[in-house]
Amino acid sequence: MGIDQTWKVGALAEASGLTVRTLHHWDRIGLLSPSRRTAAGHREYTEEDAIRLYQVLALRRLGLGLETIGTCLDVGVDPVRLVGEHLAAVEAALASLTALRQQLTGIQAELAASRTPEISTLIGALGAMGGADPERAQALRHHLDADRLRTLHDRTAALGPAAHYLLEVEWPELYRRAEALRTAGVEPADPRVRRLAARMDELSSLFNGGDGEISAGVRAAWRDEPAAMSGDPTTAPDAWHDLTDYLDRARARTEA
């Protein structure tokens, strides 16, 4: 690939296995646009555009939606780091499951021999089954019943790898942007704030299936127990109150 090489839309579509229609759509939504014009005014894709295309396709293979991919790339998130983080999470989960398998195998052998397993072994197995965020789970249990907790868990699992990026990349970025607007004195009725709140609600629906009780319960957990929900014990008890009220006022203006 030469440093000055460029591609017209048809050539790039053929090289990437996409359709011209797809590239035109991605151009319209601002996900991937040709950044150079010829002397005759024709738009062409540059080498940097081709690199972005590769990143888009790589993240798309992980199950991310186009809007999420755009957010990841536009805020300068390194896809290599994202994949590395996901790989690390998968490896940690595999290690945890392997440890649980070994513990359960030992318990099964003890029970089959009519022996009582060591209490430490039983406690270890219970801990392994409890999940990586027991404090967050406990906070949610304060606000959601068992059926809604199960729904939340099942829908999160169904999202697959995309769940990690929605929760760990896009959602925090939306909150960061909203907090920046709030501290800058932008009114909640501003279209920028309302769009952020609407996107947060879209993401919320992916996880709760449109169940308002789940949405309200999760919000209440963040409001009442932000340290447990964020995983940061230093989080102040009222850390989310101002921003939550700000976003709720933006939602109220949208509904009105």
C-alpha positions as CSV (number, residue, x, y, z in Angstrom):
1,M,0.0,0.0,0.0
2,G,1.6,3.2,-1.1
3,I,1.5,6.2,1.2
4,D,-0.3,8.3,-1.4
5,Q,-2.6,5.6,-2.6
6,T,-6.3,6.5,-2.8
7,W,-9.4,4.5,-3.6
8,K,-12.7,5.4,-5.2
9,V,-15.7,4.0,-3.6
10,G,-16.1,1.1,-6.0
11,A,-12.5,0.0,-5.7
12,L,-12.6,0.1,-1.9
13,A,-15.9,-1.8,-1.8
14,E,-14.4,-4.5,-4.0
15,A,-11.2,-4.7,-2.0
16,S,-13.0,-4.9,1.4
17,G,-15.8,-7.2,0.4
18,L,-18.4,-4.6,1.1
19,T,-21.0,-3.1,-1.2
20,V,-20.9,0.5,-2.6
21,R,-24.3,1.0,-0.9
22,T,-22.8,0.1,2.5
23,L,-19.9,2.5,2.1
24,H,-22.3,5.3,1.0
25,H,-24.5,4.6,4.1
26,W,-21.5,4.8,6.4
27,D,-20.5,8.0,4.7
28,R,-24.0,9.5,5.3
29,I,-24.0,8.6,9.0
30,G,-20.4,9.9,9.5
31,L,-18.9,6.5,10.3
32,L,-16.4,6.4,7.4
33,S,-16.2,9.2,4.9
34,P,-13.7,9.7,2.0
35,S,-11.4,12.6,3.1
36,R,-9.8,13.6,-0.2
37,R,-11.1,15.3,-3.3
38,T,-9.5,15.1,-6.7
39,A,-9.0,18.2,-8.9
40,A,-12.3,17.2,-10.6
41,G,-14.1,17.2,-7.3
42,H,-14.5,13.4,-6.9
43,R,-14.2,12.1,-3.4
44,E,-11.6,9.4,-2.7
45,Y,-10.6,7.3,0.3
46,T,-7.1,7.7,1.7
47,E,-4.8,5.3,3.5
48,E,-6.0,6.7,6.8
49,D,-9.6,6.1,5.7
50,A,-8.7,2.5,4.9
51,I,-7.2,2.0,8.3
52,R,-10.4,3.3,9.9
53,L,-12.3,0.9,7.7
54,Y,-10.3,-2.0,9.1
55,Q,-11.0,-0.8,12.6
56,V,-14.7,-0.6,11.9
57,L,-14.8,-4.1,10.5
58,A,-12.7,-5.5,13.4
59,L,-15.1,-4.0,16.0
60,R,-18.1,-5.0,13.9
61,R,-17.0,-8.7,14.1
62,L,-17.2,-8.4,17.9
63,G,-20.9,-7.6,17.6
64,L,-20.8,-3.9,18.1
65,G,-23.4,-1.6,16.5
66,L,-22.4,1.1,14.1
67,E,-23.2,3.9,16.6
68,T,-21.1,2.3,19.3
69,I,-18.2,1.7,16.8
70,G,-18.3,5.4,15.8
71,T,-18.2,6.4,19.5
72,C,-15.2,4.2,20.2
73,L,-13.2,5.5,17.2
74,D,-14.2,9.2,17.5
75,V,-13.1,9.5,21.1
76,G,-9.7,7.9,20.2
77,V,-10.3,4.5,21.8
78,D,-7.6,2.1,20.5
79,P,-9.3,-1.0,19.1
80,V,-6.2,-3.0,19.9
81,R,-6.6,-2.1,23.5
82,L,-10.3,-2.8,23.5
83,V,-9.7,-6.3,22.1
84,G,-6.9,-6.8,24.6
85,E,-9.2,-5.8,27.4
86,H,-11.9,-8.2,26.2
87,L,-9.4,-11.0,25.8
88,A,-8.2,-10.4,29.3
89,A,-11.8,-10.5,30.6
90,V,-12.4,-13.8,28.7
91,E,-9.2,-15.3,30.0
92,A,-10.1,-14.3,33.6
93,A,-13.5,-15.8,33.1
94,L,-11.9,-19.0,31.8
95,A,-9.5,-19.2,34.8
96,S,-12.4,-18.7,37.2
97,L,-14.5,-21.4,35.5
98,T,-11.5,-23.8,35.5
99,A,-11.0,-23.2,39.2
100,L,-14.7,-23.8,39.8
101,R,-14.6,-27.0,37.7
102,Q,-11.7,-28.3,39.8
103,Q,-13.5,-27.5,43.0
104,L,-16.8,-29.1,41.9
105,T,-14.9,-32.2,40.7
106,G,-13.3,-32.5,44.1
107,I,-16.7,-32.0,45.9
108,Q,-18.3,-34.7,43.6
109,A,-15.5,-37.2,44.4
110,E,-15.9,-36.5,48.1
111,L,-19.6,-37.0,48.0
112,A,-19.4,-40.1,45.8
113,A,-17.1,-41.6,48.5
114,S,-19.7,-40.7,51.2
115,R,-17.3,-38.2,52.7
116,T,-18.1,-34.7,53.7
117,P,-16.2,-32.1,51.7
118,E,-13.9,-29.7,53.5
119,I,-15.8,-26.5,54.4
120,S,-13.1,-24.4,52.8
121,T,-13.7,-26.2,49.5
122,L,-17.5,-25.5,49.7
123,I,-16.9,-21.9,50.5
124,G,-14.5,-21.6,47.6
125,A,-17.0,-23.0,45.2
126,L,-19.7,-20.7,46.5
127,G,-17.4,-17.7,46.0
128,A,-16.6,-18.8,42.5
129,M,-20.3,-19.0,41.6
130,G,-21.0,-15.7,43.2
131,G,-19.5,-13.6,40.3
132,A,-16.8,-11.0,40.1
133,D,-18.9,-8.1,41.4
134,P,-20.7,-9.3,44.5
135,E,-21.1,-5.8,45.9
136,R,-22.8,-4.6,42.6
137,A,-25.0,-7.7,42.6
138,Q,-26.0,-7.0,46.2
139,A,-26.8,-3.3,45.4
140,L,-29.0,-4.5,42.5
141,R,-30.8,-7.0,44.8
142,H,-31.8,-4.1,47.0
143,H,-33.8,-2.6,44.1
144,L,-34.8,-5.5,41.8
145,D,-36.7,-8.7,42.5
146,A,-35.3,-12.1,41.4
147,D,-37.3,-12.3,38.1
148,R,-36.0,-8.9,37.0
149,L,-32.5,-9.7,38.0
150,R,-32.7,-12.8,35.9
151,T,-34.0,-10.8,33.0
152,L,-31.1,-8.3,33.3
153,H,-28.6,-11.1,33.5
154,D,-30.0,-13.0,30.5
155,R,-30.2,-9.9,28.3
156,T,-26.7,-8.9,29.2
157,A,-25.4,-12.4,28.3
158,A,-27.3,-12.4,25.0
159,L,-25.4,-9.2,23.9
160,G,-22.2,-11.2,24.0
161,P,-18.9,-9.3,23.5
162,A,-20.8,-6.1,22.7
163,A,-22.0,-5.9,26.3
164,H,-18.5,-5.2,27.5
165,Y,-18.0,-2.3,25.1
166,L,-21.4,-0.8,25.7
167,L,-20.9,-0.8,29.5
168,E,-17.2,-0.1,29.6
169,V,-16.7,2.3,26.6
170,E,-19.8,3.9,25.2
171,W,-21.8,4.4,28.4
172,P,-19.0,6.0,30.4
173,E,-18.2,8.3,27.4
174,L,-21.9,9.4,27.3
175,Y,-21.8,10.2,31.0
176,R,-18.5,12.1,30.5
177,R,-19.9,14.2,27.8
178,A,-23.1,14.9,29.8
179,E,-21.1,15.9,32.9
180,A,-18.9,18.2,30.7
181,L,-22.1,20.0,29.4
182,R,-23.5,20.2,32.9
183,T,-20.4,21.8,34.4
184,A,-20.2,24.2,31.5
185,G,-23.7,25.5,32.4
186,V,-25.5,24.1,29.4
187,E,-29.2,23.9,30.0
188,P,-30.8,20.4,30.1
189,A,-33.2,21.4,27.3
190,D,-30.2,21.8,25.0
191,P,-30.5,19.3,22.1
192,R,-27.0,18.0,22.8
193,V,-28.0,17.0,26.3
194,R,-31.3,15.5,25.2
195,R,-29.5,13.4,22.5
196,L,-27.1,12.0,25.1
197,A,-30.0,11.2,27.5
198,A,-31.9,9.5,24.6
199,R,-28.8,7.4,23.7
200,M,-28.4,6.3,27.3
201,D,-32.0,5.2,27.3
202,E,-31.5,3.3,24.1
203,L,-28.6,1.4,25.7
204,S,-30.7,0.9,28.8
205,S,-33.4,-0.8,26.7
206,L,-30.8,-3.2,25.3
207,F,-30.2,-4.5,28.8
208,N,-33.6,-4.3,30.3
209,G,-35.8,-5.1,27.3
210,G,-37.9,-1.9,27.8
211,D,-38.9,-2.9,31.4
212,G,-39.4,0.3,33.2
213,E,-39.1,-1.3,36.6
214,I,-35.7,-2.6,35.8
215,S,-34.6,0.7,34.5
216,A,-35.9,2.5,37.6
217,G,-34.2,-0.1,39.9
218,V,-30.8,0.2,38.2
219,R,-31.0,4.0,38.4
220,A,-32.0,3.8,42.1
221,A,-29.0,1.5,42.8
222,W,-26.6,4.0,41.2
223,R,-28.2,6.8,43.1
224,D,-28.2,5.1,46.5
225,E,-25.1,3.0,46.3
226,P,-22.7,4.5,43.7
227,A,-19.6,3.1,45.3
228,A,-20.9,-0.5,44.9
229,M,-22.2,0.0,41.4
230,S,-19.1,1.8,40.1
231,G,-16.7,-0.6,41.9
232,D,-14.8,2.4,43.3
233,P,-15.1,2.5,47.1
234,T,-13.9,6.1,47.1
235,T,-17.0,7.3,45.2
236,A,-18.9,9.9,47.2
237,P,-22.5,8.9,48.2
238,D,-23.9,11.9,46.3
239,A,-21.6,11.6,43.3
240,W,-24.3,10.9,40.8
241,H,-27.1,13.0,42.2
242,D,-26.4,16.3,40.3
243,L,-25.8,14.5,36.9
244,T,-28.8,12.2,37.4
245,D,-31.1,15.2,38.1
246,Y,-29.6,17.0,35.1
247,L,-30.3,14.1,32.7
248,D,-33.8,13.6,34.2
249,R,-34.6,17.2,33.4
250,A,-33.4,16.7,29.9
251,R,-35.7,13.7,29.5
252,A,-38.6,15.6,30.9
253,R,-38.1,18.3,28.2
254,T,-37.9,15.7,25.5
255,E,-41.2,14.0,26.7
256,A,-42.8,17.4,26.9
